[in-house]
Amino acid sequence: MTTVGDLVLIYFEDKPMSFARVEDILPDSKPGWFHIKLLMLQVPLQLVSWILRDVYIEGDEFTMNGNRMRLEKVVSPEELVLPGDPLPDGDLIPSDAVSPTPEPKPGNAKVISLTDRKRS
């Protein structure tokens, strides 16, 4: 469910157009409709307010001035967890809980020194 503070990607005619942060969602006088205030994350920053049904806020397609639009909630990718990183409770992740980084395989790799290269 998209809520205040979430990031959304705005699609225009099935193409990603812009990111925005949901600043506020207030009920409209019509049941099932809401005023959604979006901070457009672009230069310059712009605050817009749209009146949308709840299903549109959740990702269903709608039209605006005859153009197909859609909001998609952005989910942050998982962070890489390394041994020794703190957990939310303050404990550290034990080294046996995370698979080790694979060792590079020996081969015919050649190291090229950038300082030895001559400028042409």
N, CA, C and O atoms as a GROMACS GRO file, in nm:
protein
  480
    1MET      N    1   0.084  -0.119   0.000
    1MET     CA    2   0.000   0.000   0.000
    1MET      C    3   0.088   0.125   0.000
    1MET      O    4   0.181   0.136   0.081
    2THR      N    5   0.061   0.216  -0.088
    2THR     CA    6   0.137   0.340  -0.097
    2THR      C    7   0.090   0.436   0.012
    2THR      O    8  -0.029   0.460   0.027
    3THR      N    9   0.185   0.491   0.088
    3THR     CA   10   0.152   0.582   0.198
    3THR      C   11   0.241   0.706   0.191
    3THR      O   12   0.329   0.719   0.106
    4VAL      N   13   0.215   0.798   0.284
    4VAL     CA   14   0.294   0.921   0.293
    4VAL      C   15   0.440   0.886   0.317
    4VAL      O   16   0.472   0.802   0.401
    5GLY      N   17   0.529   0.950   0.242
    5GLY     CA   18   0.672   0.927   0.253
    5GLY      C   19   0.726   0.828   0.152
    5GLY      O   20   0.848   0.819   0.134
    6ASP      N   21   0.639   0.754   0.085
    6ASP     CA   22   0.684   0.658  -0.016
    6ASP      C   23   0.730   0.728  -0.142
    6ASP      O   24   0.684   0.838  -0.175
    7LEU      N   25   0.822   0.664  -0.213
    7LEU     CA   26   0.863   0.710  -0.344
    7LEU      C   27   0.782   0.636  -0.449
    7LEU      O   28   0.757   0.516  -0.436
    8VAL      N   29   0.742   0.708  -0.552
    8VAL     CA   30   0.668   0.646  -0.662
    8VAL      C   31   0.735   0.686  -0.793
    8VAL      O   32   0.796   0.792  -0.804
    9LEU      N   33   0.721   0.598  -0.890
    9LEU     CA   34   0.766   0.626  -1.026
    9LEU      C   35   0.641   0.653  -1.107
    9LEU      O   36   0.549   0.572  -1.109
   10ILE      N   37   0.637   0.767  -1.174
   10ILE     CA   38   0.520   0.807  -1.252
   10ILE      C   39   0.543   0.764  -1.397
   10ILE      O   40   0.643   0.801  -1.459
   11TYR      N   41   0.449   0.686  -1.450
   11TYR     CA   42   0.455   0.642  -1.589
   11TYR      C   43   0.360   0.727  -1.672
   11TYR      O   44   0.246   0.751  -1.632
   12PHE      N   45   0.407   0.772  -1.789
   12PHE     CA   46   0.328   0.848  -1.884
   12PHE      C   47   0.329   0.769  -2.013
   12PHE      O   48   0.434   0.751  -2.075
   13GLU      N   49   0.210   0.721  -2.055
   13GLU     CA   50   0.199   0.640  -2.176
   13GLU      C   51   0.295   0.520  -2.171
   13GLU      O   52   0.365   0.492  -2.268
   14ASP      N   53   0.298   0.450  -2.060
   14ASP     CA   54   0.379   0.330  -2.037
   14ASP      C   55   0.529   0.353  -2.034
   14ASP      O   56   0.606   0.257  -2.039
   15LYS      N   57   0.573   0.478  -2.025
   15LYS     CA   58   0.716   0.509  -2.016
   15LYS      C   59   0.742   0.581  -1.884
   15LYS      O   60   0.669   0.673  -1.848
   16PRO      N   61   0.849   0.540  -1.810
   16PRO     CA   62   0.880   0.610  -1.686
   16PRO      C   63   0.909   0.757  -1.714
   16PRO      O   64   0.986   0.790  -1.804
   17MET      N   65   0.845   0.846  -1.636
   17MET     CA   66   0.858   0.989  -1.662
   17MET      C   67   0.935   1.059  -1.550
   17MET      O   68   1.025   1.138  -1.578
   18SER      N   69   0.901   1.029  -1.423
   18SER     CA   70   0.960   1.103  -1.313
   18SER      C   71   0.938   1.029  -1.182
   18SER      O   72   0.844   0.951  -1.168
   19PHE      N   73   1.028   1.055  -1.087
   19PHE     CA   74   1.008   1.006  -0.951
   19PHE      C   75   0.940   1.114  -0.870
   19PHE      O   76   0.955   1.233  -0.898
   20ALA      N   77   0.865   1.073  -0.769
   20ALA     CA   78   0.799   1.168  -0.679
   20ALA      C   79   0.790   1.106  -0.541
   20ALA      O   80   0.788   0.984  -0.526
   21ARG      N   81   0.784   1.192  -0.439
   21ARG     CA   82   0.762   1.146  -0.302
   21ARG      C   83   0.621   1.185  -0.262
   21ARG      O   84   0.578   1.298  -0.285
   22VAL      N   85   0.548   1.091  -0.202
   22VAL     CA   86   0.412   1.118  -0.156
   22VAL      C   87   0.421   1.203  -0.030
   22VAL      O   88   0.473   1.159   0.073
   23GLU      N   89   0.370   1.325  -0.038
   23GLU     CA   90   0.375   1.418   0.075
   23GLU      C   91   0.251   1.407   0.163
   23GLU      O   92   0.261   1.421   0.285
   24ASP      N   93   0.136   1.382   0.103
   24ASP     CA   94   0.012   1.376   0.180
   24ASP      C   95  -0.095   1.304   0.100
   24ASP      O   96  -0.097   1.312  -0.023
   25ILE      N   97  -0.184   1.235   0.169
   25ILE     CA   98  -0.300   1.173   0.106
   25ILE      C   99  -0.420   1.207   0.194
   25ILE      O  100  -0.429   1.165   0.310
   26LEU      N  101  -0.513   1.285   0.138
   26LEU     CA  102  -0.630   1.329   0.212
   26LEU      C  103  -0.757   1.284   0.140
   26LEU      O  104  -0.760   1.283   0.017
   27PRO      N  105  -0.860   1.246   0.215
   27PRO     CA  106  -0.984   1.204   0.150
   27PRO      C  107  -1.052   1.319   0.078
   27PRO      O  108  -1.047   1.434   0.123
   28ASP      N  109  -1.116   1.288  -0.033
   28ASP     CA  110  -1.195   1.384  -0.109
   28ASP      C  111  -1.339   1.375  -0.060
   28ASP      O  112  -1.373   1.285   0.017
   29SER      N  113  -1.423   1.467  -0.103
   29SER     CA  114  -1.565   1.462  -0.065
   29SER      C  115  -1.637   1.344  -0.128
   29SER      O  116  -1.738   1.296  -0.076
   30LYS      N  117  -1.584   1.295  -0.243
   30LYS     CA  118  -1.642   1.176  -0.307
   30LYS      C  119  -1.581   1.051  -0.246
   30LYS      O  120  -1.459   1.043  -0.235
   31PRO      N  121  -1.662   0.955  -0.206
   31PRO     CA  122  -1.608   0.832  -0.147
   31PRO      C  123  -1.515   0.758  -0.244
   31PRO      O  124  -1.544   0.748  -0.363
   32GLY      N  125  -1.402   0.707  -0.191
   32GLY     CA  126  -1.307   0.632  -0.271
   32GLY      C  127  -1.208   0.718  -0.347
   32GLY      O  128  -1.120   0.665  -0.415
   33TRP      N  129  -1.220   0.849  -0.337
   33TRP     CA  130  -1.129   0.941  -0.406
   33TRP      C  131  -1.044   1.013  -0.302
   33TRP      O  132  -1.088   1.037  -0.190
   34PHE      N  133  -0.921   1.049  -0.341
   34PHE     CA  134  -0.827   1.112  -0.248
   34PHE      C  135  -0.749   1.223  -0.318
   34PHE      O  136  -0.725   1.217  -0.438
   35HIS      N  137  -0.709   1.322  -0.240
   35HIS     CA  138  -0.615   1.424  -0.286
   35HIS      C  139  -0.476   1.372  -0.249
   35HIS      O  140  -0.445   1.354  -0.131
   36ILE      N  141  -0.394   1.346  -0.348
   36ILE     CA  142  -0.258   1.300  -0.323
   36ILE      C  143  -0.163   1.412  -0.362
   36ILE      O  144  -0.164   1.461  -0.475
   37LYS      N  145  -0.080   1.453  -0.266
   37LYS     CA  146   0.017   1.560  -0.289
   37LYS      C  147   0.152   1.494  -0.314
   37LYS      O  148   0.200   1.416  -0.232
   38LEU      N  149   0.212   1.526  -0.429
   38LEU     CA  150   0.338   1.466  -0.471
   38LEU      C  151   0.446   1.572  -0.485
   38LEU      O  152   0.423   1.678  -0.544
   39LEU      N  153   0.565   1.544  -0.431
   39LEU     CA  154   0.681   1.628  -0.453
   39LEU      C  155   0.757   1.566  -0.570
   39LEU      O  156   0.816   1.459  -0.557
   40MET      N  157   0.754   1.634  -0.684
   40MET     CA  158   0.821   1.585  -0.804
   40MET      C  159   0.972   1.600  -0.784
   40MET      O  160   1.021   1.711  -0.762
   41LEU      N  161   1.043   1.489  -0.792
   41LEU     CA  162   1.188   1.489  -0.768
   41LEU      C  163   1.261   1.517  -0.897
   41LEU      O  164   1.313   1.426  -0.963
   42GLN      N  165   1.264   1.642  -0.931
   42GLN     CA  166   1.328   1.690  -1.052
   42GLN      C  167   1.373   1.833  -1.025
   42GLN      O  168   1.342   1.888  -0.919
   43VAL      N  169   1.443   1.892  -1.117
   43VAL     CA  170   1.490   2.030  -1.101
   43VAL      C  171   1.412   2.117  -1.196
   43VAL      O  172   1.415   2.092  -1.317
   44PRO      N  173   1.343   2.218  -1.147
   44PRO     CA  174   1.325   2.254  -1.007
   44PRO      C  175   1.220   2.164  -0.942
   44PRO      O  176   1.135   2.106  -1.009
   45LEU      N  177   1.228   2.153  -0.809
   45LEU     CA  178   1.129   2.076  -0.734
   45LEU      C  179   0.992   2.138  -0.755
   45LEU      O  180   0.977   2.260  -0.764
   46GLN      N  181   0.892   2.052  -0.765
   46GLN     CA  182   0.756   2.101  -0.787
   46GLN      C  183   0.661   2.018  -0.703
   46GLN      O  184   0.674   1.896  -0.696
   47LEU      N  185   0.567   2.083  -0.639
   47LEU     CA  186   0.464   2.016  -0.560
   47LEU      C  187   0.335   2.016  -0.639
   47LEU      O  188   0.286   2.122  -0.679
   48VAL      N  189   0.280   1.896  -0.663
   48VAL     CA  190   0.155   1.885  -0.738
   48VAL      C  191   0.053   1.813  -0.651
   48VAL      O  192   0.088   1.737  -0.561
   49SER      N  193  -0.072   1.838  -0.679
   49SER     CA  194  -0.181   1.770  -0.608
   49SER      C  195  -0.276   1.714  -0.712
   49SER      O  196  -0.327   1.787  -0.797
   50TRP      N  197  -0.300   1.583  -0.705
   50TRP     CA  198  -0.392   1.517  -0.796
   50TRP      C  199  -0.506   1.457  -0.716
   50TRP      O  200  -0.489   1.420  -0.600
   51ILE      N  201  -0.622   1.447  -0.777
   51ILE     CA  202  -0.736   1.380  -0.716
   51ILE      C  203  -0.749   1.245  -0.785
   51ILE      O  204  -0.782   1.237  -0.903
   52LEU      N  205  -0.724   1.137  -0.709
   52LEU     CA  206  -0.722   1.002  -0.765
   52LEU      C  207  -0.803   0.907  -0.678
   52LEU      O  208  -0.820   0.929  -0.558
   53ARG      N  209  -0.852   0.801  -0.740
   53ARG     CA  210  -0.917   0.693  -0.666
   53ARG      C  211  -0.810   0.613  -0.594
   53ARG      O  212  -0.693   0.615  -0.634
   54ASP      N  213  -0.849   0.542  -0.490
   54ASP     CA  214  -0.753   0.464  -0.413
   54ASP      C  215  -0.682   0.359  -0.499
   54ASP      O  216  -0.563   0.332  -0.479
   55VAL      N  217  -0.752   0.299  -0.595
   55VAL     CA  218  -0.690   0.197  -0.680
   55VAL      C  219  -0.584   0.257  -0.771
   55VAL      O  220  -0.489   0.189  -0.808
   56TYR      N  221  -0.599   0.384  -0.808
   56TYR     CA  222  -0.499   0.451  -0.891
   56TYR      C  223  -0.372   0.478  -0.810
   56TYR      O  224  -0.260   0.467  -0.862
   57ILE      N  225  -0.388   0.512  -0.683
   57ILE     CA  226  -0.273   0.534  -0.595
   57ILE      C  227  -0.198   0.403  -0.576
   57ILE      O  228  -0.076   0.404  -0.556
   58GLU      N  229  -0.268   0.292  -0.583
   58GLU     CA  230  -0.208   0.160  -0.564
   58GLU      C  231  -0.149   0.103  -0.692
   58GLU      O  232  -0.093  -0.007  -0.689
   59GLY      N  233  -0.158   0.173  -0.806
   59GLY     CA  234  -0.090   0.128  -0.926
   59GLY      C  235  -0.176   0.102  -1.047
   59GLY      O  236  -0.123   0.074  -1.155
   60ASP      N  237  -0.310   0.109  -1.034
   60ASP     CA  238  -0.394   0.089  -1.152
   60ASP      C  239  -0.376   0.206  -1.248
   60ASP      O  240  -0.349   0.319  -1.206
   61GLU      N  241  -0.392   0.178  -1.376
   61GLU     CA  242  -0.378   0.280  -1.478
   61GLU      C  243  -0.498   0.376  -1.477
   61GLU      O  244  -0.611   0.334  -1.452
   62PHE      N  245  -0.471   0.503  -1.504
   62PHE     CA  246  -0.576   0.605  -1.516
   62PHE      C  247  -0.538   0.697  -1.630
   62PHE      O  248  -0.428   0.688  -1.684
   63THR      N  249  -0.628   0.786  -1.666
   63THR     CA  250  -0.596   0.882  -1.772
   63THR      C  251  -0.598   1.023  -1.715
   63THR      O  252  -0.675   1.055  -1.624
   64MET      N  253  -0.512   1.107  -1.771
   64MET     CA  254  -0.506   1.248  -1.735
   64MET      C  255  -0.493   1.325  -1.866
   64MET      O  256  -0.394   1.309  -1.938
   65ASN      N  257  -0.592   1.408  -1.897
   65ASN     CA  258  -0.596   1.480  -2.025
   65ASN      C  259  -0.585   1.384  -2.143
   65ASN      O  260  -0.522   1.416  -2.244
   66GLY      N  261  -0.646   1.267  -2.130
   66GLY     CA  262  -0.646   1.169  -2.237
   66GLY      C  263  -0.521   1.084  -2.247
   66GLY      O  264  -0.511   0.999  -2.335
   67ASN      N  265  -0.424   1.106  -2.158
   67ASN     CA  266  -0.299   1.029  -2.159
   67ASN      C  267  -0.300   0.924  -2.049
   67ASN      O  268  -0.345   0.951  -1.937
   68ARG      N  269  -0.250   0.804  -2.081
   68ARG     CA  270  -0.244   0.697  -1.982
   68ARG      C  271  -0.134   0.728  -1.880
   68ARG      O  272  -0.022   0.762  -1.916
   69MET      N  273  -0.169   0.715  -1.752
   69MET     CA  274  -0.076   0.742  -1.642
   69MET      C  275  -0.083   0.624  -1.546
   69MET      O  276  -0.181   0.550  -1.542
   70ARG      N  277   0.024   0.610  -1.468
   70ARG     CA  278   0.026   0.505  -1.366
   70ARG      C  279   0.131   0.542  -1.262
   70ARG      O  280   0.236   0.596  -1.296
   71LEU      N  281   0.101   0.512  -1.136
   71LEU     CA  282   0.197   0.530  -1.027
   71LEU      C  283   0.246   0.392  -0.985
   71LEU      O  284   0.167   0.299  -0.972
   72GLU      N  285   0.376   0.379  -0.964
   72GLU     CA  286   0.432   0.253  -0.917
   72GLU      C  287   0.519   0.282  -0.795
   72GLU      O  288   0.614   0.360  -0.802
   73LYS      N  289   0.487   0.219  -0.683
   73LYS     CA  290   0.565   0.238  -0.561
   73LYS      C  291   0.705   0.184  -0.584
   73LYS      O  292   0.723   0.075  -0.638
   74VAL      N  293   0.806   0.262  -0.540
   74VAL     CA  294   0.945   0.223  -0.556
   74VAL      C  295   0.990   0.154  -0.428
   74VAL      O  296   0.977   0.209  -0.319
   75VAL      N  297   1.042   0.032  -0.444
   75VAL     CA  298   1.093  -0.043  -0.330
   75VAL      C  299   1.244  -0.040  -0.336
   75VAL      O  300   1.304  -0.075  -0.438
   76SER      N  301   1.306   0.002  -0.227
   76SER     CA  302   1.451   0.012  -0.222
   76SER      C  303   1.514  -0.127  -0.233
   76SER      O  304   1.465  -0.222  -0.172
   77PRO      N  305   1.621  -0.140  -0.312
   77PRO     CA  306   1.687  -0.271  -0.322
   77PRO      C  307   1.750  -0.308  -0.189
   77PRO      O  308   1.786  -0.222  -0.108
   78GLU      N  309   1.763  -0.439  -0.167
   78GLU     CA  310   1.825  -0.488  -0.044
   78GLU      C  311   1.972  -0.446  -0.040
   78GLU      O  312   2.040  -0.442  -0.142
   79GLU      N  313   2.018  -0.414   0.080
   79GLU     CA  314   2.159  -0.378   0.097
   79GLU      C  315   2.242  -0.504   0.109
   79GLU      O  316   2.195  -0.608   0.156
   80LEU      N  317   2.366  -0.495   0.066
   80LEU     CA  318   2.460  -0.604   0.082
   80LEU      C  319   2.496  -0.612   0.229
   80LEU      O  320   2.539  -0.512   0.288
   81VAL      N  321   2.481  -0.729   0.289
   81VAL     CA  322   2.512  -0.747   0.431
   81VAL      C  323   2.647  -0.817   0.442
   81VAL      O  324   2.668  -0.923   0.382
   82LEU      N  325   2.737  -0.757   0.517
   82LEU     CA  326   2.871  -0.811   0.534
   82LEU      C  327   2.894  -0.854   0.678
   82LEU      O  328   2.830  -0.800   0.769
   83PRO      N  329   2.984  -0.950   0.702
   83PRO     CA  330   3.015  -0.988   0.839
   83PRO      C  331   3.064  -0.867   0.917
   83PRO      O  332   3.142  -0.786   0.866
   84GLY      N  333   3.018  -0.854   1.039
   84GLY     CA  334   3.056  -0.741   1.123
   84GLY      C  335   2.962  -0.623   1.113
   84GLY      O  336   2.972  -0.529   1.191
   85ASP      N  337   2.868  -0.625   1.017
   85ASP     CA  338   2.770  -0.518   1.007
   85ASP      C  339   2.672  -0.528   1.123
   85ASP      O  340   2.638  -0.639   1.166
   86PRO      N  341   2.627  -0.415   1.176
   86PRO     CA  342   2.532  -0.420   1.287
   86PRO      C  343   2.392  -0.460   1.241
   86PRO      O  344   2.348  -0.422   1.133
   87LEU      N  345   2.324  -0.536   1.324
   87LEU     CA  346   2.184  -0.570   1.303
   87LEU      C  347   2.099  -0.463   1.369
   87LEU      O  348   2.151  -0.384   1.448
   88PRO      N  349   1.968  -0.457   1.340
   88PRO     CA  350   1.883  -0.355   1.401
   88PRO      C  351   1.885  -0.356   1.554
   88PRO      O  352   1.867  -0.252   1.617
   89ASP      N  353   1.907  -0.474   1.615
   89ASP     CA  354   1.909  -0.480   1.762
   89ASP      C  355   2.046  -0.446   1.820
   89ASP      O  356   2.064  -0.450   1.942
   90GLY      N  357   2.144  -0.412   1.734
   90GLY     CA  358   2.276  -0.372   1.781
   90GLY      C  359   2.378  -0.483   1.776
   90GLY      O  360   2.498  -0.455   1.782
   91ASP      N  361   2.335  -0.610   1.765
   91ASP     CA  362   2.430  -0.720   1.754
   91ASP      C  363   2.502  -0.712   1.619
   91ASP      O  364   2.457  -0.644   1.527
   92LEU      N  365   2.612  -0.782   1.610
   92LEU     CA  366   2.685  -0.788   1.484
   92LEU      C  367   2.653  -0.917   1.412
   92LEU      O  368   2.626  -1.019   1.475
   93ILE      N  369   2.657  -0.914   1.280
   93ILE     CA  370   2.632  -1.032   1.200
   93ILE      C  371   2.753  -1.124   1.212
   93ILE      O  372   2.865  -1.081   1.183
   94PRO      N  373   2.732  -1.249   1.255
   94PRO     CA  374   2.848  -1.340   1.267
   94PRO      C  375   2.906  -1.371   1.130
   94PRO      O  376   2.834  -1.374   1.030
   95SER      N  377   3.037  -1.395   1.126
   95SER     CA  378   3.104  -1.416   0.997
   95SER      C  379   3.057  -1.544   0.929
   95SER      O  380   3.067  -1.553   0.807
   96ASP      N  381   3.008  -1.643   1.003
   96ASP     CA  382   2.963  -1.766   0.940
   96ASP      C  383   2.821  -1.754   0.885
   96ASP      O  384   2.773  -1.848   0.820
   97ALA      N  385   2.753  -1.642   0.908
   97ALA     CA  386   2.616  -1.623   0.859
   97ALA      C  387   2.613  -1.571   0.716
   97ALA      O  388   2.510  -1.578   0.650
   98VAL      N  389   2.724  -1.521   0.669
   98VAL     CA  390   2.731  -1.463   0.534
   98VAL      C  391   2.831  -1.544   0.454
   98VAL      O  392   2.940  -1.574   0.500
   99SER      N  393   2.792  -1.580   0.332
   99SER     CA  394   2.884  -1.658   0.250
   99SER      C  395   3.005  -1.572   0.214
   99SER      O  396   2.991  -1.453   0.188
  100PRO      N  397   3.123  -1.633   0.213
  100PRO     CA  398   3.244  -1.554   0.185
  100PRO      C  399   3.246  -1.508   0.040
  100PRO      O  400   3.182  -1.566  -0.048
  101THR      N  401   3.323  -1.402   0.018
  101THR     CA  402   3.341  -1.351  -0.118
  101THR      C  403   3.426  -1.451  -0.195
  101THR      O  404   3.531  -1.492  -0.147
  102PRO      N  405   3.383  -1.489  -0.314
  102PRO     CA  406   3.462  -1.587  -0.388
  102PRO      C  407   3.599  -1.531  -0.425
  102PRO      O  408   3.614  -1.414  -0.459
  103GLU      N  409   3.699  -1.620  -0.417
  103GLU     CA  410   3.834  -1.582  -0.452
  103GLU      C  411   3.845  -1.571  -0.604
  103GLU      O  412   3.783  -1.650  -0.675
  104PRO      N  413   3.922  -1.474  -0.654
  104PRO     CA  414   3.939  -1.466  -0.799
  104PRO      C  415   4.012  -1.590  -0.850
  104PRO      O  416   4.103  -1.642  -0.785
  105LYS      N  417   3.972  -1.637  -0.966
  105LYS     CA  418   4.033  -1.755  -1.025
  105LYS      C  419   4.161  -1.715  -1.097
  105LYS      O  420   4.164  -1.616  -1.171
  106PRO      N  421   4.268  -1.793  -1.074
  106PRO     CA  422   4.393  -1.759  -1.144
  106PRO      C  423   4.376  -1.783  -1.293
  106PRO      O  424   4.305  -1.874  -1.336
  107GLY      N  425   4.442  -1.702  -1.369
  107GLY     CA  426   4.432  -1.716  -1.514
  107GLY      C  427   4.542  -1.638  -1.582
  107GLY      O  428   4.649  -1.616  -1.524
  108ASN      N  429   4.517  -1.598  -1.700
  108ASN     CA  430   4.616  -1.523  -1.777
  108ASN      C  431   4.588  -1.373  -1.769
  108ASN      O  432   4.609  -1.301  -1.867
  109ALA      N  433   4.542  -1.326  -1.654
  109ALA     CA  434   4.513  -1.184  -1.637
  109ALA      C  435   4.643  -1.104  -1.638
  109ALA      O  436   4.745  -1.149  -1.587
  110LYS      N  437   4.637  -0.987  -1.696
  110LYS     CA  438   4.754  -0.901  -1.705
  110LYS      C  439   4.720  -0.767  -1.641
  110LYS      O  440   4.618  -0.707  -1.674
  111VAL      N  441   4.806  -0.721  -1.550
  111VAL     CA  442   4.786  -0.592  -1.486
  111VAL      C  443   4.855  -0.487  -1.569
  111VAL      O  444   4.972  -0.500  -1.604
  112ILE      N  445   4.781  -0.382  -1.601
  112ILE     CA  446   4.837  -0.272  -1.680
  112ILE      C  447   4.849  -0.151  -1.590
  112ILE      O  448   4.749  -0.104  -1.536
  113SER      N  449   4.969  -0.101  -1.574
  113SER     CA  450   4.992   0.016  -1.491
  113SER      C  451   4.960   0.142  -1.570
  113SER      O  452   5.012   0.164  -1.679
  114LEU      N  453   4.873   0.223  -1.514
  114LEU     CA  454   4.836   0.347  -1.582
  114LEU      C  455   4.949   0.450  -1.577
  114LEU      O  456   4.960   0.536  -1.665
  115THR      N  457   5.034   0.439  -1.473
  115THR     CA  458   5.144   0.536  -1.466
  115THR      C  459   5.252   0.507  -1.569
  115THR      O  460   5.328   0.596  -1.606
  116ASP      N  461   5.259   0.379  -1.616
  116ASP     CA  462   5.359   0.344  -1.716
  116ASP      C  463   5.314   0.380  -1.858
  116ASP      O  464   5.395   0.378  -1.951
  117ARG      N  465   5.188   0.411  -1.874
  117ARG     CA  466   5.138   0.443  -2.007
  117ARG      C  467   5.184   0.581  -2.047
  117ARG      O  468   5.181   0.673  -1.965
  118LYS      N  469   5.226   0.597  -2.170
  118LYS     CA  470   5.271   0.728  -2.217
  118LYS      C  471   5.153   0.801  -2.280
  118LYS      O  472   5.066   0.740  -2.341
  119ARG      N  473   5.152   0.931  -2.263
  119ARG     CA  474   5.049   1.013  -2.330
  119ARG      C  475   5.084   1.025  -2.475
  119ARG      O  476   5.201   1.041  -2.511
  120SER      N  477   4.985   1.019  -2.560
  120SER     CA  478   5.011   1.033  -2.702
  120SER      C  479   4.970   1.169  -2.752
  120SER      O  480   4.986   1.199  -2.870
   0.00000   0.00000   0.00000
